[in-house]
Amino acid sequence: MKLPDVISSPQSKRIKNAAKLLSRRGRRAAGRFLAEGPQAVREALASPDAVDELFLTEAAAESHPEFVAAAQDSRIFLSIVTEEVLTELASTVNSQGVVAVCRTLDVDLTSVVTKDAQLIVVLSQVRDPGNAGTIIRLADAAGADAVVLTSSSVDVYNDKTVRSTAGSLFHIPVVIGVGLPEVTELARARGLQVLAADGNDAAHDLHHPWETGLDLSARTAWVFGNEAWGMRPEDLEVTDASVAVPIYGQAESLNLATAAGICIFESARNQRM
């Protein structure tokens, strides 16, 4: 399998153009983002028309001949680069020698919040890329129909967010840049109940929902708020009910992604019973 000549200069036009995607402004202008590492790139290559260009070091090309074959079979532009050049594109300290330029994947809200949707995950003002990426991965694992990030949430194409999804970004539809009232209004119009994960005094107990009349087997849009302040009062007003994850030990609270995972899987379990 013949490989292209090695790019050894960081000043290469292809490298400089790809490096622009490390910034949010560059990603928006190009409609592209970077996926780094074998796991993310493997899932990207398995997703039809997701990848525009693939950068590999010689060592990575030797370790992952399937990437080279996939690029050549799909007519994806393949560049072999030195370790030094790849550092211009990699955001991790110890890069694994694999970076792909991918097309942005977000879809329109109305295409996923439909009358057939069973489980929608909404991130409202979630700012931490690790939390956002992990929740996307959880939603994928739970079989959710889509993830929605409101306009005030983290950039889903941030390198840390993409990496935290562990490839799930290429599996599950994602909507970005919408307002929470727009999401909840459409969800309700499509017959989904809108639940906020929040521990206020009026919240239902996630583990004893029947005691307060909450049906977790119903079609549901879950809303998760900011890591620091949770759900604002005005945001709670556009949901149907609040639900709290019970804490049986002495921990004061749960990490956002952990709490989201518990809620998402509880709905997924009840919907499948």
Secondary structure, DSSP 8 states (H G I E B T S, - for coil): -----EE--TT-HHHHHHHGGGSHHHHHHHTEEEEESHHHHHHHHHSTT-EEEEEEEHHHHHH-HHHHHHHHHTT-EEEEE-HHHHTTT--SSS--SEEEEEE-----GGGTSSTT--EEEEESS---HHHHHHHHHHHHHTT-SEEEEETTS--TTSHHHHHHTTTGGGTS-EEEEE-HHHHHHHHHHTT-EEEEE---TT-EETT-GGGGT--TTS-EEEEE-BTTTBS-HHHHTTSSEEEE----SS-S---HHHHHHHHHHHHHHHHT-
